Amino acid sequence: MERHTWEHLGLQGADILLPAGCDLNRWAVVACDQFTSQPEYWRRAEEIVGEAPSALRLMLPEGMLGEADVEGRISDINAAMDDYLCRDLFTLHPDAMFYIERTQSDGLIRRGVIAAVDLECYDFTPGSGALIRATEETVMERIPPRVRVRENAPLELPHAMLLIDDPDRRCIEPLTAEYMEPLYDFRLMLGGGRLRGWKMRTEQQERFAANLCGLMAPGVTGEKYGLPDAPPLLFAVGDGNHSLAAAKTCYEQQKRETADWQSLPSRYALAEIVNLHDRSLRFEAIHRVVFDVDPAHLLYSLHRFYPDCHEGEGTGHLITYAWAKKTDVITVPHPAMQLSVGTLQAFLDDYTARYGGRVDYIHGAAATKELGRQPGNIGFCLDALGKDQLFKTVMADGVLPRKTFSMGKAEDKRYYLEARQIRS
């Protein structure tokens, strides 16, 4: 495969490090942005790991970012990375791509490819035409703490998941039938399921690249999405966007300090690539409850914000609300946004900025209605995002509103296993 083909895709093989001679069940730990309000989960992980080498020593759970000794923890992480490198705890797989199968807590198998993405091709700015884009709004306040963890780290351990829109399942799924060198097969701690991995052969990498190119062939964007003038979107960030944004920020800082920026290891970041249409991926709606408001005034303001909206089902965006003992539907005709969540969020942002109130994001329609019926509250239930809407909406609207959809349980998120050296 020609080098320019990989550059065209914003993708390449990587010098991937795997722990050697370690108990992988105690090495691999779930992504840092999970169980942020459940410190007992991380205490249980500590008990399992004990004194064994573990990725737990190489990452910082987000729930600990606000603790007083966070800078000391970051220093300990960098020291542990240096120690593991000095002790030769890794086996190097040069210029590699891994094919992985993750058995989730529900028994379904998620298939993916581990590779390095070019951060020159990634942009989290809304409306960007980059090849790799955020799907949801990036909260800028969440980036600096992650930058502090990464900026002096000699290693990266990925938890970003990038989605491709491959309804015909031509890119990843055919890899399941091909022989590869086995790398690992073990159970993940604390209900995380099972993880198996294989090293892809060169010809398999090339076939994977050729099929990815097919997703960007001339005319595909217009035919698939009805947006013939939109720049192609190959990878949409499904999970880990803020970590990828921190990697981009660190790279841009280093880029300004050297003329040889093209060869910076930090230019690339490891990620798992998954087909949006993998049967294991289930999109669930995230609903809204507004606390500490006058629900009647809020609904009155909603009708003023969208003067042509009306009670009852009609043509347009349907928004179900629950208030006191009442549950009803509001229709917003001729919406400017692609999704009803965008229509609702635009109003809620404006309303809370003007009149106060607090918006929380709730999983489950029953819980939303129960909370919405409490005094001073109102709940809004939304339909789940359709998989066929994701890429088109990102291309048309820039990004999805924050907290548009959930993609699986916390236990089923990526676990830290693979690593890559980003500093000497």
C-alpha positions in Angstrom: 0.0 0.0 0.0 1.4 3.4 -1.0 2.3 5.7 1.9 0.1 8.5 0.5 -2.9 6.1 0.8 -2.4 5.9 4.6 -1.9 9.7 4.7 -5.1 10.1 2.8 -6.9 8.1 5.4 -5.3 9.8 8.4 -4.3 6.4 9.6 -1.2 4.2 10.0 0.3 1.2 11.8 2.0 2.0 15.1 4.8 0.7 17.3 2.4 -0.9 19.8 3.6 -2.0 23.2 1.9 -4.9 25.0 2.7 -5.9 28.6 4.9 -9.0 28.8 5.0 -11.5 31.6 2.1 -9.8 33.4 -1.3 -11.0 34.7 -3.4 -9.2 32.0 -6.5 -9.5 34.2 -4.8 -7.2 36.7 -3.1 -5.1 34.0 -6.1 -4.0 32.0 -8.4 -1.4 33.6 -11.4 0.5 32.3 -11.3 4.0 30.8 -10.6 6.9 33.1 -13.9 8.7 32.4 -16.0 5.8 33.8 -17.4 5.4 37.3 -16.6 9.0 38.1 -19.1 9.1 41.0 -18.4 5.6 42.2 -15.1 5.6 44.1 -15.8 2.2 45.4 -15.3 0.8 41.8 -11.7 2.2 41.8 -11.1 0.9 45.4 -12.1 -2.6 44.2 -9.7 -2.2 41.2 -6.9 -1.3 43.7 -7.7 -4.5 45.7 -7.5 -6.7 42.6 -4.3 -5.1 41.3 -2.4 -5.1 44.6 1.4 -4.8 43.9 1.2 -6.2 40.4 2.2 -4.2 37.3 -1.0 -2.6 36.0 -2.3 0.1 33.7 -4.0 1.4 36.9 -0.6 2.9 37.8 -0.4 4.6 34.4 -3.8 6.5 34.3 -5.8 8.8 36.5 -9.5 8.2 37.1 -11.4 11.4 36.3 -13.2 11.3 39.6 -9.8 12.0 41.2 -8.9 15.1 39.2 -10.3 17.4 41.8 -8.4 15.9 44.7 -5.8 17.9 46.5 -2.8 15.6 45.6 -3.6 15.4 41.9 -0.3 16.8 40.8 1.5 14.2 43.0 -0.6 11.5 41.3 0.4 12.8 37.9 4.1 12.7 38.9 3.6 9.1 40.1 2.0 8.1 36.8 5.0 9.5 34.8 7.4 7.8 37.2 5.6 4.5 36.9 5.7 4.7 33.1 9.5 5.3 33.2 9.9 2.4 35.6 7.9 0.0 33.4 9.9 1.0 30.4 13.2 0.6 32.2 12.2 -2.8 33.5 11.3 -3.9 29.9 7.8 -4.8 30.8 6.6 -4.5 27.2 6.9 -6.4 24.0 7.2 -4.1 21.0 5.1 -4.8 17.8 6.5 -2.4 15.2 4.2 -0.8 12.6 1.3 -3.0 13.7 -2.4 -3.0 13.6 -4.4 -5.3 15.9 -7.8 -6.9 15.3 -9.7 -7.3 18.5 -12.9 -8.9 19.7 -14.5 -7.7 22.9 -17.2 -9.9 24.5 -19.4 -7.4 26.3 -21.3 -7.8 29.5 -24.4 -8.6 27.4 -22.6 -11.4 25.6 -22.4 -9.6 22.3 -19.0 -9.3 20.5 -17.7 -6.0 19.4 -15.1 -6.1 16.7 -12.4 -3.4 16.2 -9.0 -2.5 14.8 -6.3 -0.8 16.9 -4.3 1.7 14.8 -2.8 5.1 15.0 -4.7 8.1 13.8 -3.1 11.3 12.5 -4.0 14.2 14.7 -3.4 16.5 11.7 -6.6 15.1 10.4 -8.6 15.5 13.6 -10.5 18.6 14.7 -13.0 18.9 17.5 -14.1 22.4 16.4 -17.9 22.5 15.5 -18.4 22.7 11.8 -14.9 21.4 11.0 -14.5 19.6 7.7 -11.7 17.4 9.1 -11.5 13.7 8.3 -11.8 12.8 12.0 -14.3 14.8 14.0 -16.0 14.9 17.4 -19.6 13.8 17.4 -20.6 15.8 20.4 -19.8 19.2 21.8 -16.4 19.3 23.4 -16.4 20.8 26.9 -13.3 23.0 26.8 -12.9 23.0 30.6 -12.3 19.2 30.5 -9.2 19.5 28.3 -6.6 21.2 30.6 -6.7 18.5 33.3 -6.2 15.8 30.7 -3.4 17.8 29.2 -1.6 17.8 32.5 -1.8 14.1 32.7 -0.4 13.6 29.1 2.0 16.5 28.5 5.0 14.9 30.2 4.0 11.3 29.9 6.4 9.0 28.0 3.5 6.6 27.1 -0.1 6.8 25.9 -2.7 4.2 26.6 -5.8 4.7 24.4 -9.5 4.6 25.2 -10.8 6.6 22.2 -13.2 4.7 20.0 -13.7 6.0 16.4 -16.7 5.0 14.4 -16.9 4.3 10.6 -20.1 4.3 8.7 -19.9 1.0 6.9 -23.4 -0.5 6.6 -22.2 -3.1 4.1 -19.7 -4.3 6.7 -16.8 -4.5 4.3 -13.9 -3.0 6.4 -13.7 -4.8 9.8 -16.1 -7.7 9.7 -14.3 -9.7 6.9 -11.2 -9.8 9.2 -13.0 -12.3 11.4 -12.6 -15.1 8.8 -8.8 -14.6 8.3 -5.9 -16.2 10.1 -3.8 -13.9 12.3 -1.1 -14.2 14.9 -2.9 -14.5 18.3 -1.7 -11.9 20.9 -4.0 -12.2 24.0 -7.2 -13.8 25.3 -8.3 -13.1 28.9 -11.1 -12.0 31.1 -11.3 -8.3 32.1 -11.8 -7.4 35.7 -15.0 -6.3 37.4 -17.5 -7.5 34.9 -15.8 -6.1 31.8 -16.3 -9.3 29.7 -13.5 -10.8 27.7 -10.9 -9.5 25.3 -9.1 -11.3 22.5 -6.5 -9.8 20.0 -4.6 -10.7 17.0 -1.9 -9.0 14.9 -3.0 -8.2 11.3 -0.8 -9.2 8.5 0.5 -6.6 6.0 -1.9 -7.7 3.3 -4.8 -7.5 5.8 -3.8 -4.0 6.7 -3.8 -3.1 3.0 -7.2 -4.6 2.3 -8.6 -2.7 5.4 -7.2 0.5 4.0 -8.6 -0.1 0.5 -12.0 -0.7 1.9 -11.8 2.5 4.0 -10.9 4.4 0.8 -14.2 3.0 -0.6 -16.1 4.9 2.1 -14.7 8.1 0.8 -15.0 7.4 -2.9 -16.3 10.3 -5.1 -20.0 10.7 -4.9 -20.4 8.6 -1.7 -21.1 11.6 0.5 -23.8 12.9 -1.8 -25.4 9.5 -2.4 -25.3 8.3 1.2 -26.1 11.5 3.1 -27.6 13.9 0.5 -24.8 16.3 1.2 -22.8 16.4 -2.1 -20.8 19.4 -1.2 -19.8 18.3 2.4 -16.2 17.3 3.0 -15.9 13.5 3.7 -16.1 12.3 7.3 -14.3 9.0 7.7 -14.0 8.7 11.5 -16.5 10.0 14.0 -15.3 9.9 17.6 -17.8 7.7 19.5 -15.9 7.6 22.9 -12.9 9.4 24.3 -13.2 12.7 22.5 -11.8 14.7 25.4 -8.8 12.5 25.7 -8.2 12.8 21.9 -8.6 16.6 22.2 -6.0 16.6 25.0 -3.7 14.6 22.7 -4.3 17.1 19.9 -3.6 20.0 22.3 -0.3 18.5 23.5 0.8 17.8 19.9 0.0 21.4 18.8 2.1 22.7 21.7 5.1 20.5 20.7 4.6 21.4 17.1 5.2 25.0 17.8 8.5 24.2 19.4 10.2 22.3 16.5 10.6 22.6 12.8 10.6 18.8 12.5 7.0 18.5 13.6 6.1 15.9 11.0 8.1 13.2 12.8 6.8 14.0 16.3 5.5 10.8 17.9 2.8 12.9 19.5 1.4 13.6 16.0 -0.4 10.2 16.2 -2.7 8.7 18.8 -3.8 5.1 19.2 -7.5 4.4 18.9 -9.9 1.6 18.4 -11.9 1.7 15.1 -15.3 0.2 15.2 -18.1 0.0 12.6 -21.1 2.1 13.6 -23.2 -0.8 12.3 -21.6 -3.4 14.6 -24.6 -5.3 16.1 -23.1 -4.9 19.6 -23.3 -1.1 19.5 -26.6 0.1 20.9 -27.5 3.8 20.9 -29.6 4.8 23.9 -31.3 8.2 24.3 -30.2 10.6 27.1 -33.1 12.5 28.4 -33.3 15.9 30.3 -34.8 17.0 33.6 -34.8 20.7 34.5 -34.7 21.3 38.2 -35.7 24.4 40.2 -38.0 26.1 37.7 -41.6 27.0 37.2 -42.7 24.4 34.7 -45.6 26.5 33.4 -43.3 29.4 32.7 -40.8 27.1 31.0 -43.4 25.7 28.7 -44.8 29.2 28.0 -41.2 30.3 27.1 -40.8 27.2 24.9 -43.8 28.3 22.8 -42.3 31.8 22.5 -38.9 30.4 21.5 -40.6 28.3 18.8 -43.7 30.4 17.9 -45.1 27.7 15.5 -44.8 24.8 18.0 -48.0 23.2 19.3 -49.3 20.7 21.7 -49.9 17.2 20.4 -48.2 15.0 17.8 -47.6 16.5 14.3 -45.0 16.8 11.6 -41.6 17.9 12.9 -39.6 17.3 16.0 -41.7 15.6 18.8 -40.7 16.3 22.4 -42.4 14.4 25.2 -42.6 16.2 28.6 -43.7 15.1 32.1 -44.7 17.7 34.6 -46.8 17.1 37.8 -49.4 14.6 36.7 -49.3 15.6 33.1 -47.5 13.9 30.2 -47.9 15.3 26.8 -46.1 15.9 23.5 -45.0 19.2 21.8 -44.4 19.3 18.1 -41.9 21.8 16.7 -42.6 22.1 12.9 -39.9 23.0 10.3 -37.0 22.5 12.7 -33.6 24.0 11.8 -31.7 21.2 13.5 -31.4 17.6 12.3 -32.4 16.1 15.7 -35.1 16.8 18.3 -32.4 16.9 21.0 -30.8 19.8 19.2 -34.1 21.6 19.0 -34.7 21.1 22.8 -31.2 21.8 23.9 -31.1 25.2 22.0 -34.1 26.3 24.0 -32.9 24.9 27.4 -29.6 26.7 27.0 -31.3 29.9 26.3 -33.9 29.5 29.1 -31.5 28.6 31.9 -29.2 31.4 30.9 -32.1 33.9 31.2 -34.0 32.5 34.1 -31.9 29.9 35.9 -32.6 26.3 36.7 -30.4 23.3 36.4 -30.4 20.7 33.6 -29.4 17.1 34.3 -29.0 14.3 31.8 -30.9 11.1 32.7 -30.7 7.6 31.3 -34.2 5.9 31.1 -37.6 7.4 30.3 -39.2 6.1 33.5 -36.6 7.8 35.7 -37.0 11.0 33.7 -40.7 11.1 34.1 -40.5 10.3 37.8 -38.1 13.1 38.4 -40.0 15.5 36.1 -43.2 15.1 38.1 -41.5 16.3 41.4 -42.3 19.9 42.5 -40.2 22.5 40.7 -39.1 20.0 38.0 -40.0 19.1 34.4 -38.7 16.2 32.4 -38.2 15.8 28.7 -38.0 12.5 26.9 -36.3 12.1 23.6 -36.1 9.4 20.9 -32.9 7.4 20.6 -30.5 8.6 17.9 -30.7 6.4 14.8 -27.4 5.0 13.5 -28.2 6.4 10.1 -28.5 9.9 11.5 -25.1 10.2 13.2 -22.7 11.0 10.4 -25.3 13.1 8.5 -26.1 15.2 11.5 -22.4 15.8 12.3 -21.8 16.9 8.7 -24.9 19.1 8.6 -25.0 20.6 12.1 -21.3 20.5 13.0 -21.6 18.4 16.2 -24.4 16.8 18.1 -25.7 18.6 21.2 -23.9 17.4 24.4 -25.3 14.2 25.9 -27.2 13.2 22.8 -26.7 9.5 23.1 -25.1 6.8 25.2 -23.2 3.9 23.6 -23.1 1.0 26.0 -22.6 0.4 29.7 -19.6 1.7 31.6 -18.3 -1.9 32.0 -18.3 -2.2 28.2 -16.1 0.8 27.5 -12.5 0.3 26.4 -10.0 -1.0 28.8 -6.4 0.2 28.8 -4.2 -2.6 27.5 -2.0 -1.5 24.6 0.5 1.4 24.9 2.6 3.5 22.6 5.7 5.5 23.4 5.2 9.2 22.7 8.4 10.6 24.4 11.9 9.2 24.6 
